[in-house]
Amino acid sequence: MKAKVLIVEDVRELSELVSMYLTKEGLETRAVESAEDALALLGEWSPDLIVLDINLPGMDGFEFLHRFRKTGTCPVLIVSARDADEDIIAGLGYGADEFVTKPFSPRVLVARVRAMLRRAQDEGAAERE
């Protein structure tokens, strides 16, 4: 079964680039341009990992993460141009599992996604035992 990754990024070119790299690695991706669209999609599609930008139109990534963590448990990787310590601390505090600053290497991002999925799968297997 392919792992599913939700990309929440308002810059279409960037979300298409991330999606292309993840798809090449055999992952299934869906991309949305707003936190509101992401919350709506989560009602019908359950990703194994979320790649989340902070600077989104309308609801920002922090608010999305706060709402998502009330019920959602899949790993979240923040990818943001905001690189201040306060933003990284806030993102991790709201429940993100990793924080990558823009610009980033797509290959490194794919490696981080793979590592996060592997950890989540290992934790799930341990819980089932």
All heavy atoms as an XYZ file, in Angstrom:
1002
protein
N       0.838     -1.190      0.000
C       0.000      0.000      0.000
C       0.881      1.250      0.000
O       1.834      1.347      0.754
C      -0.888     -0.019      1.252
C      -1.795      1.166      1.338
S      -2.984      1.067      2.703
C      -1.965      1.576      4.072
N       0.542      2.184     -0.861
C       1.294      3.438     -0.930
C       0.988      4.309      0.272
O      -0.158      4.416      0.689
C       0.872      4.241     -2.170
C       1.389      3.754     -3.474
C       0.967      4.740     -4.563
C       1.505      4.324     -5.899
N       1.141      5.284     -6.936
N       2.021      4.931      0.803
C       1.815      5.923      1.855
C       1.207      7.165      1.208
O       1.519      7.514      0.067
C       3.126      6.256      2.541
N       0.331      7.835      1.954
C      -0.375      9.005      1.443
C       0.129     10.264      2.141
O       0.220     10.297      3.368
C      -1.877      8.843      1.653
C      -2.440      7.610      0.952
C      -3.924      7.474      1.147
C      -4.250      7.081      2.569
N      -5.679      6.810      2.777
N       0.428     11.286      1.334
C       0.961     12.537      1.862
C       0.076     13.695      1.405
O      -0.172     13.855      0.207
C       2.414     12.780      1.396
C       2.936     14.108      1.933
C       3.315     11.625      1.825
N      -0.380     14.484      2.349
C      -1.140     15.696      2.062
C      -0.181     16.875      2.094
O       0.542     17.066      3.070
C      -2.250     15.897      3.101
C      -3.023     17.215      3.022
C      -3.706     17.379      1.667
C      -4.033     17.299      4.159
N      -0.177     17.661      1.021
C       0.663     18.853      0.921
C      -0.243     20.072      1.053
O      -1.175     20.244      0.260
C       1.415     18.887     -0.429
C       2.263     17.623     -0.582
C       2.261     20.151     -0.546
C       2.711     17.364     -2.005
N       0.011     20.894      2.057
C      -0.768     22.116      2.284
C       0.177     23.277      2.028
O       0.985     23.647      2.880
C      -1.348     22.168      3.718
C      -2.282     23.361      3.857
C      -2.040     20.865      4.082
N       0.097     23.835      0.829
C       1.039     24.870      0.368
C       0.311     25.771     -0.618
O      -0.274     25.275     -1.584
C       2.239     24.190     -0.303
C       3.179     25.107     -1.056
C       3.849     26.145     -0.173
O       4.585     25.764      0.751
O       3.629     27.351     -0.428
N       0.348     27.092     -0.380
C      -0.378     28.008     -1.249
C       0.393     28.408     -2.507
O      -0.194     28.974     -3.427
C      -0.824     29.259     -0.481
C       0.336     30.063      0.067
O       1.335     29.448      0.495
O       0.243     31.295      0.088
N       1.667     28.111     -2.588
C       2.441     28.406     -3.802
C       2.389     27.156     -4.684
O       3.032     26.146     -4.387
C       3.900     28.794     -3.467
C       4.700     29.042     -4.734
C       3.927     29.999     -2.555
N       1.585     27.239     -5.731
C       1.304     26.069     -6.559
C       2.570     25.427     -7.122
O       2.700     24.205     -7.137
C       0.365     26.446     -7.694
C       0.045     25.229     -8.582
C      -1.100     25.453     -9.480
N      -2.278     25.590     -8.625
C      -3.459     25.958     -9.067
N      -3.623     26.231    -10.322
N      -4.484     26.049     -8.246
N       3.528     26.235     -7.577
C       4.749     25.674     -8.160
C       5.507     24.835     -7.135
O       6.048     23.785     -7.455
C       5.666     26.779     -8.713
C       5.083     27.560     -9.878
C       4.106     28.652     -9.442
O       4.027     28.969     -8.223
O       3.390     29.171    -10.318
N       5.531     25.298     -5.901
C       6.233     24.574     -4.847
C       5.505     23.279     -4.488
O       6.124     22.225     -4.329
C       6.410     25.455     -3.607
C       7.244     24.870     -2.482
C       8.623     24.434     -2.979
C       7.388     25.876     -1.365
N       4.182     23.347     -4.387
C       3.441     22.127     -4.062
C       3.557     21.107     -5.191
O       3.652     19.900     -4.941
C       1.974     22.419     -3.737
O       1.276     22.864     -4.864
N       3.594     21.575     -6.431
C       3.770     20.657     -7.558
C       5.154     20.023     -7.546
O       5.300     18.840     -7.849
C       3.530     21.385     -8.882
C       2.068     21.712     -9.119
C       1.825     22.584    -10.352
O       2.818     23.048    -10.984
O       0.651     22.803    -10.680
N       6.172     20.805     -7.182
C       7.534     20.275     -7.093
C       7.620     19.200     -6.004
O       8.146     18.106     -6.236
C       8.530     21.399     -6.790
C       9.982     20.966     -6.582
C      10.596     20.529     -7.912
C      10.790     22.095     -5.966
N       7.099     19.489     -4.822
C       7.119     18.527     -3.719
C       6.343     17.275     -4.120
O       6.803     16.142     -3.907
C       6.560     19.160     -2.423
C       6.362     18.106     -1.340
C       7.471     20.274     -1.937
N       5.182     17.472     -4.705
C       4.364     16.345     -5.139
C       5.099     15.480     -6.162
O       5.075     14.249     -6.076
C       3.050     16.854     -5.732
O       2.249     15.769     -6.142
N       5.770     16.111     -7.110
C       6.507     15.375     -8.139
C       7.593     14.502     -7.497
O       7.710     13.320     -7.817
C       7.138     16.340     -9.142
C       7.927     15.648    -10.245
S       8.770     16.819    -11.322
C      10.087     17.363    -10.244
N       8.363     15.069     -6.600
C       9.439     14.307     -5.949
C       8.882     13.157     -5.107
O       9.419     12.051     -5.118
C      10.315     15.219     -5.087
C      11.465     15.825     -5.846
C      11.299     16.988     -6.581
C      12.717     15.227     -5.845
C      12.357     17.543     -7.293
C      13.774     15.774     -6.548
C      13.589     16.937     -7.269
O      14.638     17.476     -7.976
N       7.806     13.416     -4.375
C       7.229     12.364     -3.537
C       6.582     11.270     -4.386
O       6.689     10.082     -4.059
C       6.218     12.955     -2.554
C       6.796     13.895     -1.493
C       5.680     14.503     -0.656
C       7.804     13.183     -0.614
N       5.953     11.661     -5.468
C       5.337     10.683     -6.368
C       6.397      9.793     -7.006
O       6.200      8.580     -7.145
C       4.497     11.400     -7.445
O       3.491     12.188     -6.790
C       3.825     10.407     -8.375
N       7.541     10.386     -7.371
C       8.644      9.595     -7.927
C       9.123      8.534     -6.942
O       9.648      7.502     -7.340
C       9.834     10.491     -8.291
C       9.707     11.186     -9.606
C      10.992     11.963     -9.892
C      10.919     12.696    -11.195
N      12.161     13.428    -11.468
N       8.947      8.791     -5.644
C       9.346      7.848     -4.601
C       8.263      6.818     -4.297
O       8.384      6.039     -3.364
C       9.705      8.610     -3.317
C      10.987      9.388     -3.422
C      12.205      8.487     -3.566
O      12.344      7.515     -2.797
O      13.012      8.753     -4.463
N       7.175      6.863     -5.072
C       6.121      5.878     -4.889
C       5.054      6.259     -3.879
O       4.273      5.408     -3.456
N       5.012      7.525     -3.490
C       4.013      7.978     -2.526
C       2.826      8.579     -3.252
O       2.962      9.157     -4.330
C       4.625      9.012     -1.581
C       5.867      8.549     -0.807
C       6.483      9.710     -0.056
C       5.519      7.420      0.136
N       1.663      8.454     -2.665
C       0.454      9.076     -3.207
C       0.326     10.460     -2.576
O       0.436     10.581     -1.352
C      -0.768      8.232     -2.863
C      -2.071      8.814     -3.346
C      -3.283      8.007     -2.911
O      -3.123      6.835     -2.515
O      -4.383      8.571     -2.955
N       0.115     11.484     -3.385
C       0.012     12.838     -2.843
C      -1.281     13.511     -3.266
O      -1.840     13.206     -4.320
C       1.183     13.734     -3.305
O       1.125     13.901     -4.717
C       2.524     13.147     -2.914
N      -1.710     14.406     -2.424
C      -2.782     15.345     -2.752
C      -2.315     16.692     -2.231
O      -1.712     16.773     -1.166
C      -4.101     14.960     -2.103
C      -4.672     13.684     -2.668
C      -6.151     13.617     -2.457
N      -6.644     12.307     -2.863
C      -7.837     11.862     -2.590
N      -8.681     12.602     -1.891
N      -8.227     10.680     -2.997
N      -2.618     17.727     -2.987
C      -2.188     19.070     -2.600
C      -3.396     20.005     -2.521
O      -4.290     19.941     -3.366
C      -1.171     19.617     -3.605
N      -3.395     20.836     -1.500
C      -4.407     21.879     -1.343
C      -3.694     23.186     -1.044
O      -2.552     23.189     -0.598
C      -5.429     21.543     -0.233
C      -6.239     20.316     -0.597
C      -4.751     21.349      1.110
N      -4.390     24.300     -1.298
C      -3.758     25.609     -1.173
C      -4.160     26.376      0.073
O      -3.711     27.500      0.272
C      -4.048     26.437     -2.427
C      -3.433     25.824     -3.672
C      -3.663     26.643     -4.928
O      -4.253     27.751     -4.839
O      -3.247     26.180     -6.004
N      -5.009     25.779      0.915
C      -5.407     26.480      2.136
C      -5.643     25.481      3.261
O      -5.911     24.291      3.021
C      -6.678     27.305      1.908
O      -7.808     26.447      1.797
N      -5.572     25.986      4.472
C      -5.825     25.147      5.643
C      -7.280     24.705      5.672
O      -7.583     23.571      6.050
C      -5.467     25.915      6.915
N      -8.163     25.585      5.242
C      -9.581     25.235      5.214
C      -9.828     24.063      4.260
O     -10.574     23.133      4.586
C     -10.426     26.452      4.792
C     -10.444     27.567      5.811
C      -9.261     28.540      5.718
O      -8.356     28.332      4.882
O      -9.241     29.508      6.484
N      -9.189     24.099      3.084
C      -9.325     22.988      2.133
C      -8.735     21.702      2.706
O      -9.263     20.615      2.492
C      -8.642     23.320      0.802
C      -9.374     24.388      0.013
O     -10.554     24.673      0.316
O      -8.748     24.952     -0.924
N      -7.645     21.830      3.451
C      -7.018     20.654      4.066
C      -7.961     20.028      5.091
O      -8.137     18.803      5.107
C      -5.694     21.038      4.717
N      -8.573     20.847      5.934
C      -9.497     20.310      6.937
C     -10.684     19.626      6.270
O     -11.123     18.558      6.729
C      -9.974     21.419      7.881
C      -8.918     21.959      8.850
C      -9.443     23.183      9.594
C      -8.476     20.881      9.829
N     -11.179     20.211      5.179
C     -12.296     19.594      4.459
C     -11.878     18.255      3.856
O     -12.617     17.266      3.934
C     -12.804     20.535      3.364
N     -10.692     18.193      3.275
C     -10.207     16.962      2.657
C      -9.994     15.872      3.701
O     -10.237     14.683      3.446
C      -8.907     17.223      1.892
C      -8.268     16.022      1.186
C      -9.219     15.424      0.147
C      -6.956     16.432      0.528
N      -9.559     16.250      4.890
C      -9.309     15.267      5.949
C     -10.579     14.544      6.375
O     -10.512     13.470      6.965
C      -8.651     15.938      7.160
C      -7.206     16.362      6.939
C      -6.727     17.222      8.102
C      -6.300     15.158      6.750
N     -11.724     15.110      6.051
C     -12.981     14.437      6.352
C     -13.225     13.221      5.477
O     -13.996     12.338      5.826
N     -12.546     13.163      4.330
C     -12.776     12.060      3.389
C     -11.515     11.289      3.008
O     -11.591     10.266      2.349
C     -13.430     12.598      2.117
C     -12.564     13.612      1.381
C     -13.281     14.330      0.264
O     -14.329     14.941      0.544
O     -12.788     14.282     -0.878
N     -10.358     11.773      3.398
C      -9.086     11.155      2.998
C      -8.135     11.212      4.175
O      -7.955     12.268      4.777
C      -8.514     11.933      1.801
C      -7.387     11.288      1.073
C      -7.459     10.181      0.279
C      -6.025     11.723      1.017
N      -6.227      9.908     -0.264
C      -5.319     10.836      0.173
C      -5.329     12.776      1.602
C      -3.971     10.960     -0.092
C      -3.980     12.908      1.342
C      -3.322     12.008      0.488
N      -7.533     10.105      4.523
C      -6.650     10.040      5.689
C      -5.199      9.886      5.253
O      -4.786      8.797      4.869
C      -7.030      8.854      6.577
O      -8.318      9.013      7.077
N      -4.425     10.965      5.326
C      -3.018     10.863      4.941
C      -2.192     10.188      6.026
O      -2.589     10.136      7.195
C      -2.595     12.321      4.769
C      -3.479     13.070      5.713
C      -4.791     12.325      5.720
N      -1.040      9.673      5.616
C      -0.087      9.096      6.555
C       0.886     10.155      7.066
O       1.581      9.935      8.053
C       0.697      7.966      5.878
C      -0.228      6.844      5.444
O      -0.888      6.259      6.324
O      -0.305      6.561      4.231
N       0.943     11.302      6.358
C       1.839     12.395      6.728
C       1.327     13.668      6.078
O       0.749     13.624      4.989
C       3.259     12.105      6.246
C       4.322     13.123      6.651
C       5.589     12.401      7.106
C       4.668     14.041      5.499
N       1.541     14.796      6.741
C       1.150     16.100      6.193
C       2.392     16.973      6.083
O       3.167     17.093      7.036
C       0.108     16.796      7.094
C      -1.173     15.960      7.174
C      -0.190     18.212      6.590
C      -2.196     16.470      8.178
N       2.580     17.571      4.898
C       3.606     18.590      4.673
C       2.865     19.922      4.711
O       1.981     20.168      3.892
C       4.328     18.390      3.328
C       5.311     19.528      3.071
C       5.039     17.040      3.292
N       3.211     20.781      5.668
C       2.414     21.972      5.967
C       3.236     23.247      5.914
O       4.277     23.346      6.568
C       1.820     21.813      7.380
C       1.037     22.965      7.972
C      -0.252     23.216      7.198
C       0.733     22.684      9.452
N       2.746     24.226      5.165
C       3.322     25.567      5.190
C       2.646     26.340      6.327
O       1.506     26.037      6.694
C       3.073     26.264      3.843
C       3.768     27.606      3.718
O       4.684     27.897      4.523
O       3.408     28.375      2.817
N       3.329     27.321      6.871
C       2.737     28.148      7.928
C       1.976     29.321      7.330
O       0.861     29.632      7.725
C       3.814     28.689      8.899
C       4.473     27.542      9.648
C       3.187     29.665      9.892
C       5.642     27.984     10.502
N       2.594     30.000      6.359
C       1.995     31.199      5.764
C       0.981     30.795      4.703
O       1.327     30.592      3.551
C       3.073     32.091      5.154
C       4.015     32.637      6.184
O       3.620     32.906      7.318
N       5.271     32.793      5.825
N      -0.264     30.704      5.120
C      -1.347     30.321      4.221
C      -2.400     31.421      4.208
O      -2.545     32.145      5.197
C      -1.981     29.008      4.695
C      -1.085     27.780      4.710
C      -1.750     26.643      5.489
C      -0.762     27.351      3.292
N      -3.151     31.537      3.128
C      -4.241     32.513      3.115
C      -5.342     32.074      4.067
O      -5.572     30.875      4.257
C      -4.726     32.479      1.660
C      -4.335     31.125      1.158
C      -3.073     30.767      1.891
N      -5.994     33.004      4.718
C      -7.031     32.636      5.681
C      -6.393     32.090      6.945
O      -5.514     32.716      7.546
N      -6.797     30.880      7.323
C      -6.246     30.234      8.509
C      -4.779     29.895      8.267
O      -4.438     29.307      7.246
C      -7.042     28.951      8.788
C      -6.592     28.198     10.014
S      -7.354     26.539     10.176
C      -9.058     26.840      9.833
N      -3.900     30.254      9.214
C      -2.481     29.937      9.014
C      -2.177     28.500      9.440
O      -3.028     27.797      9.985
C      -1.567     30.948      9.702
C      -1.561     30.860     11.224
O      -2.154     29.920     11.802
O      -0.944     31.743     11.851
N      -0.967     28.079      9.172
C      -0.566     26.711      9.475
C      -0.592     26.380     10.952
O      -0.894     25.245     11.334
N      -0.287     27.352     11.805
C      -0.332     27.110     13.249
C      -1.760     26.786     13.703
O      -1.988     25.861     14.480
C       0.195     28.312     14.040
C       1.664     28.564     13.883
C       2.140     29.856     13.745
C       2.584     27.521     13.890
C       3.502     30.109     13.623
C       3.950     27.757     13.771
C       4.397     29.059     13.626
N      -2.719     27.570     13.229
C      -4.119     27.334     13.598
C      -4.600     25.998     13.043
O      -5.296     25.237     13.719
C      -5.018     28.469     13.094
C      -6.488     28.280     13.415
C      -6.814     28.242     14.906
O      -6.052     28.796     15.710
O      -7.853     27.649     15.260
N      -4.206     25.681     11.797
C      -4.556     24.376     11.230
C      -4.016     23.258     12.119
O      -4.724     22.312     12.461
C      -4.000     24.224      9.813
C      -4.039     22.805      9.328
C      -5.191     22.290      8.764
C      -2.933     21.971      9.462
C      -5.243     20.962      8.351
C      -2.969     20.654      9.048
C      -4.133     20.142      8.483
N      -2.754     23.369     12.487
C      -2.109     22.341     13.291
C      -2.799     22.192     14.647
O      -3.036     21.074     15.125
C      -0.629     22.686     13.464
C       0.284     21.627     14.044
C       0.186     20.309     13.297
C       1.727     22.135     14.012
N      -3.146     23.313     15.251
C      -3.855     23.294     16.534
C      -5.176     22.531     16.402
O      -5.496     21.671     17.229
C      -4.096     24.728     17.019
C      -4.854     24.827     18.293
N      -4.325     24.470     19.509
C      -6.121     25.230     18.532
C      -5.233     24.652     20.453
N      -6.330     25.109     19.880
N      -5.934     22.813     15.350
C      -7.223     22.139     15.138
C      -7.026     20.672     14.774
O      -7.735     19.804     15.269
C      -8.014     22.839     14.034
C      -8.512     24.194     14.426
C      -9.369     24.784     13.355
N      -9.726     26.145     13.672
C     -10.648     26.829     13.020
N     -11.282     26.286     11.995
N     -10.917     28.062     13.366
N      -6.054     20.405     13.904
C      -5.809     19.025     13.466
C      -5.408     18.132     14.626
O      -5.855     16.991     14.730
C      -4.727     19.008     12.370
C      -4.285     17.624     12.002
C      -5.121     16.784     11.280
C      -3.037     17.152     12.392
C      -4.729     15.490     10.952
C      -2.631     15.868     12.064
C      -3.480     15.031     11.343
N      -4.570     18.614     15.505
C      -4.060     17.802     16.609
C      -5.128     17.440     17.643
O      -4.908     16.571     18.482
C      -2.884     18.491     17.293
C      -1.593     18.333     16.531
C      -1.166     16.873     16.488
N       0.067     16.710     15.758
C       0.290     15.733     14.891
N      -0.627     14.836     14.633
N       1.448     15.648     14.271
N      -6.293     18.064     17.584
C      -7.372     17.679     18.500
C      -7.836     16.257     18.211
O      -8.296     15.559     19.118
C      -8.539     18.655     18.396
C      -8.225     20.015     18.984
C      -9.403     20.946     18.879
C      -9.023     22.308     19.474
N     -10.124     23.268     19.341
N      -7.714     15.816     16.958
C      -8.143     14.463     16.594
C      -7.116     13.714     15.749
O      -7.095     12.493     15.761
C      -9.466     14.508     15.811
O      -9.295     15.318     14.648
C     -10.599     15.052     16.665
N      -6.281     14.422     15.001
C      -5.352     13.776     14.081
C      -4.039     13.394     14.734
O      -3.528     14.109     15.599
N      -3.496     12.259     14.307
C      -2.265     11.768     14.921
C      -1.129     11.561     13.932
O      -0.018     11.259     14.356
C      -2.513     10.433     15.647
O      -2.993      9.477     14.695
C      -3.517     10.595     16.766
N      -1.373     11.704     12.635
C      -0.296     11.429     11.680
C       0.809     12.481     11.798
O       0.567     13.591     12.262
C      -0.833     11.342     10.251
S      -1.134     12.902      9.431
N       2.025     12.119     11.405
C       3.140     13.066     11.498
C       2.911     14.308     10.622
O       2.294     14.219      9.557
C       4.338     12.276     10.978
C       3.927     10.854     10.988
C       2.447     10.821     10.887
N       3.424     15.433     11.093
C       3.328     16.691     10.358
C       4.723     17.281     10.218
O       5.446     17.428     11.201
C       2.403     17.702     11.072
C       2.398     19.041     10.340
C       0.984     17.143     11.195
N       5.068     17.607      8.978
C       6.343     18.241      8.646
C       6.044     19.658      8.191
O       5.399     19.857      7.163
C       7.050     17.462      7.534
C       8.268     18.105      6.882
C       9.392     18.284      7.886
C       8.738     17.276      5.703
N       6.466     20.646      8.974
C       6.297     22.041      8.563
C       7.430     22.408      7.620
O       8.593     22.120      7.893
C       6.288     22.991      9.776
C       5.022     22.781     10.601
C       6.408     24.453      9.333
C       4.940     23.649     11.845
N       7.058     23.048      6.501
C       8.023     23.593      5.554
C       7.677     25.069      5.422
O       6.611     25.414      4.933
C       7.932     22.889      4.180
C       8.892     23.506      3.207
C       8.194     21.404      4.321
N       8.585     25.937      5.892
C       8.246     27.355      5.958
C       9.446     28.250      5.699
O      10.579     27.877      6.014
C       7.674     27.682      7.336
O       7.363     29.053      7.438
N       9.168     29.426      5.159
C      10.203     30.442      4.995
C      10.491     31.124      6.336
O      11.513     31.773      6.496
C       9.770     31.478      3.966
N       9.594     30.965      7.283
C       9.784     31.565      8.607
C      10.774     30.704      9.375
O      10.517     29.535      9.631
C       8.451     31.661      9.330
C       7.525     32.655      8.637
C       6.108     32.598      9.090
N       5.909     32.848     10.498
C       4.699     33.011     11.043
N       3.610     32.952     10.299
N       4.585     33.219     12.339
N      11.907     31.309      9.732
C      12.963     30.523     10.363
C      13.389     31.058     11.730
O      14.396     30.634     12.273
C      14.171     30.423      9.447
C      14.801     31.772      9.143
O      14.244     32.798      9.574
O      15.842     31.799      8.466
N      12.587     31.948     12.292
C      12.908     32.463     13.633
C      12.713     31.348     14.656
O      11.832     30.492     14.502
C      12.007     33.653     13.973
N      13.529     31.357     15.681
C      13.415     30.352     16.739
C      11.991     30.277     17.271
O      11.471     29.187     17.535
C      14.366     30.653     17.888
C      15.816     30.368     17.554
O      16.084     29.768     16.483
O      16.682     30.730     18.370
N      11.337     31.425     17.429
C       9.982     31.454     17.971
C       9.007     30.691     17.089
O       8.109     30.014     17.579
C       9.497     32.905     18.148
C      10.240     33.677     19.210
C      11.626     34.161     18.763
O      11.892     34.222     17.534
O      12.453     34.439     19.639
N       9.162     30.803     15.755
C       8.277     30.100     14.832
C       8.518     28.589     14.887
O       7.572     27.802     14.875
C       8.479     30.595     13.394
C       8.016     32.028     13.216
O       6.982     32.399     13.811
O       8.690     32.780     12.491
N       9.776     28.182     14.958
C      10.107     26.756     15.032
C       9.584     26.177     16.341
O       8.942     25.116     16.357
C      11.628     26.547     14.893
C      12.078     26.991     13.494
C      11.998     25.087     15.154
C      13.580     27.089     13.320
N       9.803     26.895     17.445
C       9.317     26.446     18.752
C       7.796     26.365     18.760
O       7.211     25.397     19.267
C       9.848     27.365     19.872
C      11.364     27.179     20.007
C       9.132     27.100     21.193
C      12.051     28.258     20.827
N       7.135     27.374     18.183
C       5.662     27.363     18.132
C       5.161     26.183     17.303
O       4.237     25.480     17.713
C       5.144     28.677     17.549
N       5.763     25.964     16.138
C       5.331     24.853     15.285
C       5.461     23.515     15.980
O       4.537     22.696     15.968
N       6.603     23.299     16.609
C       6.809     22.041     17.336
C       5.887     21.962     18.551
O       5.382     20.895     18.890
C       8.272     21.906     17.742
C       9.261     21.792     16.564
C      10.696     21.874     17.059
C       9.035     20.529     15.753
N       5.646     23.103     19.173
C       4.748     23.138     20.328
C       3.306     22.827     19.975
O       2.578     22.224     20.755
N       2.876     23.234     18.779
C       1.515     22.929     18.328
C       1.374     21.483     17.870
O       0.273     21.024     17.615
C       1.095     23.859     17.183
C       0.597     25.206     17.640
C       1.271     26.365     17.291
C      -0.555     25.327     18.407
C       0.820     27.612     17.693
C      -1.019     26.564     18.822
C      -0.325     27.706     18.451
O      -0.784     28.933     18.861
N       2.491     20.777     17.742
C       2.379     19.362     17.408
C       3.069     18.915     16.144
O       2.918     17.768     15.739
N       3.837     19.796     15.508
C       4.601     19.356     14.333
C       5.701     18.402     14.793
O       6.192     18.501     15.926
C       5.213     20.550     13.605
N       6.072     17.489     13.907
C       7.116     16.524     14.235
C       8.477     16.948     13.710
O       9.503     16.529     14.251
C       6.743     15.155     13.654
C       5.442     14.660     14.242
O       5.483     14.098     15.340
O       4.382     14.861     13.614
N       8.484     17.741     12.663
C       9.724     18.238     12.047
C       9.459     19.638     11.520
O       8.309     20.010     11.253
C      10.155     17.349     10.870
C      10.655     15.981     11.248
C      12.137     15.949     11.554
O      12.823     16.966     11.335
O      12.593     14.897     12.011
N      10.528     20.395     11.321
C      10.435     21.756     10.790
C      11.583     21.935      9.809
O      12.746     21.765     10.178
C      10.544     22.778     11.923
C      10.079     24.159     11.564
C       8.904     24.666     12.094
C      10.815     24.962     10.703
C       8.484     25.957     11.782
C      10.394     26.240     10.389
C       9.215     26.744     10.929
N      11.259     22.245      8.557
C      12.264     22.479      7.514
C      12.069     23.897      7.003
O      10.937     24.315      6.736
C      12.096     21.471      6.351
C      13.020     21.797      5.195
C      12.331     20.050      6.838
N      13.165     24.639      6.864
C      13.046     26.010      6.370
C      13.283     26.071      4.862
O      14.041     25.289      4.310
C      14.035     26.948      7.088
O      15.352     26.444      6.937
C      13.705     27.062      8.564
N      12.572     27.004      4.233
C      12.741     27.269      2.805
C      13.889     28.246      2.649
O      14.055     29.116      3.487
C      11.473     27.902      2.209
C      10.259     27.009      2.260
C       9.049     27.778      1.727
C       7.778     26.997      1.892
N       6.593     27.782      1.501
N      14.650     28.168      1.603
C      14.630     27.140      0.560
C      15.202     25.833      1.090
O      15.983     25.812      2.047
C      15.519     27.714     -0.534
C      16.470     28.611      0.180
C      15.713     29.149      1.372
N      14.786     24.736      0.472
C      15.225     23.414      0.897
C      15.550     22.574     -0.329
O      15.123     22.876     -1.442
C      14.138     22.713      1.724
C      12.842     22.571      0.979
C      12.602     21.472      0.170
C      11.866     23.552      1.070
C      11.426     21.343     -0.530
C      10.676     23.433      0.375
C      10.452     22.327     -0.438
N      16.293     21.527     -0.120
C      16.581     20.568     -1.179
C      15.417     19.589     -1.254
O      15.090     18.944     -0.246
C      17.872     19.809     -0.864
O      17.940     18.625     -1.627
N      14.781     19.442     -2.420
C      13.684     18.481     -2.535
C      14.108     17.057     -2.164
O      13.338     16.313     -1.562
C      13.272     18.567     -4.005
C      13.692     19.928     -4.441
C      14.948     20.214     -3.656
N      15.330     16.684     -2.486
C      15.804     15.338     -2.158
C      15.931     15.151     -0.650
O      15.623     14.078     -0.126
C      17.133     15.069     -2.854
C      16.955     14.970     -4.373
C      18.249     14.828     -5.142
N      19.148     13.871     -4.570
C      20.467     14.026     -4.500
N      21.046     15.108     -4.972
N      21.232     13.095     -3.972
N      16.366     16.189      0.045
C      16.454     16.108      1.508
C      15.052     16.058      2.104
O      14.794     15.305      3.055
C      17.270     17.290      2.079
C      17.183     17.336      3.592
C      18.720     17.200      1.618
N      14.125     16.814      1.551
C      12.751     16.776      2.025
C      12.176     15.365      1.875
O      11.538     14.845      2.794
C      11.886     17.791      1.276
C      10.432     17.849      1.749
C      10.341     18.510      3.113
C       9.562     18.569      0.751
N      12.413     14.741      0.725
C      11.940     13.370      0.501
C      12.545     12.423      1.536
O      11.854     11.565      2.098
C      12.259     12.896     -0.932
C      12.037     11.399     -1.083
C      11.423     13.664     -1.943
N      13.825     12.585      1.829
C      14.480     11.733      2.822
C      13.844     11.923      4.202
O      13.631     10.951      4.939
C      15.978     12.026      2.871
N      13.527     13.160      4.557
C      12.886     13.420      5.850
C      11.488     12.795      5.899
O      11.080     12.219      6.904
C      12.793     14.914      6.128
C      14.127     15.537      6.475
C      13.938     17.008      6.845
N      15.178     17.660      7.082
C      15.801     17.702      8.256
N      15.265     17.099      9.296
N      16.945     18.328      8.393
N      10.739     12.935      4.795
C       9.405     12.340      4.721
C       9.506     10.835      4.891
O       8.761     10.223      5.668
C       8.704     12.711      3.394
C       7.483     11.834      3.142
C       8.310     14.186      3.399
N      10.429     10.205      4.179
C      10.630      8.749      4.287
C      10.959      8.347      5.729
O      10.428      7.372      6.248
C      11.753      8.301      3.352
C      11.335      8.186      1.929
C      10.822      6.793      1.711
N      10.409      6.633      0.339
C       9.307      5.998      0.004
N       8.520      5.489      0.913
N       8.985      5.861     -1.254
N      11.844      9.095      6.368
C      12.231      8.788      7.745
C      11.030      8.932      8.690
O      10.822      8.088      9.567
C      13.375      9.691      8.200
N      10.239      9.970      8.501
C       9.073     10.176      9.353
C       8.045      9.065      9.152
O       7.443      8.580     10.116
C       8.452     11.549      9.073
C       9.329     12.707      9.526
S       8.664     14.305      9.043
C       7.233     14.415     10.120
N       7.831      8.666      7.903
C       6.897      7.577      7.627
C       7.388      6.265      8.231
O       6.607      5.492      8.782
C       6.683      7.425      6.115
C       5.875      8.532      5.448
C       5.949      8.411      3.934
C       4.417      8.499      5.923
N       8.685      6.028      8.148
C       9.268      4.808      8.717
C       9.070      4.784     10.238
O       8.662      3.776     10.813
C      10.749      4.724      8.352
C      11.433      3.437      8.766
C      12.861      3.331      8.252
N      13.695      4.487      8.559
C      14.089      5.402      7.672
N      13.756      5.309      6.397
N      14.841      6.423      8.049
N       9.342      5.926     10.891
C       9.149      6.000     12.343
C       7.686      5.771     12.722
O       7.384      5.060     13.678
C       9.619      7.345     12.889
C      11.110      7.443     13.057
C      11.510      8.650     13.893
N      10.959      9.915     13.431
C      11.581     10.746     12.598
N      12.769     10.455     12.114
N      11.031     11.885     12.257
N       6.781      6.383     11.956
C       5.343      6.224     12.249
C       4.921      4.782     12.050
O       4.133      4.240     12.846
C       4.528      7.157     11.355
N       5.440      4.141     11.030
C       5.111      2.737     10.779
C       5.666      1.853     11.896
O       4.978      0.950     12.381
C       5.686      2.308      9.428
C       5.308      0.911      9.015
C       5.877      0.554      7.658
O       6.974      0.967      7.304
N       5.128     -0.222      6.907
N       6.885      2.118     12.329
C       7.488      1.355     13.427
C       6.692      1.515     14.712
O       6.461      0.557     15.447
C       8.941      1.772     13.657
C       9.869      1.368     12.527
O       9.466      0.544     11.676
O      11.012      1.884     12.482
N       6.251      2.749     14.998
C       5.458      2.995     16.203
C       4.114      2.285     16.127
O       3.642      1.721     17.104
C       5.238      4.498     16.405
C       6.493      5.233     16.833
C       6.313      6.735     16.840
O       5.167      7.218     16.663
O       7.321      7.438     17.020
N       3.507      2.293     14.934
C       2.231      1.604     14.749
C       2.366      0.110     14.936
O       1.513     -0.543     15.549
N       3.456     -0.472     14.437
C       3.689     -1.904     14.596
C       3.910     -2.255     16.066
O       3.416     -3.263     16.564
C       4.898     -2.336     13.759
N       4.637     -1.395     16.773
C       4.901     -1.636     18.192
C       3.602     -1.575     19.001
O       3.387     -2.364     19.925
C       5.907     -0.626     18.731
N       2.719     -0.642     18.645
C       1.426     -0.518     19.356
C       0.550     -1.738     19.115
O      -0.153     -2.196     20.004
C       0.693      0.747     18.929
C       1.309      2.005     19.479
C       0.604      3.256     18.980
O      -0.501      3.131     18.406
O       1.168      4.339     19.162
N       0.589     -2.280     17.890
C      -0.227     -3.458     17.574
C       0.243     -4.696     18.331
O      -0.543     -5.580     18.631
C      -0.239     -3.710     16.077
C      -1.105     -2.719     15.298
C      -1.274     -3.133     13.863
N      -0.025     -3.101     13.118
C       0.505     -2.044     12.522
N      -0.118     -0.894     12.597
N       1.624     -2.120     11.852
N       1.545     -4.774     18.612
C       2.075     -5.916     19.356
C       1.657     -5.798     20.784
O       1.300     -6.599     21.501
C       3.605     -5.959     19.280
C       4.107     -6.327     17.913
C       5.640     -6.296     17.860
O       6.297     -6.149     18.901
O       6.169     -6.406     16.751
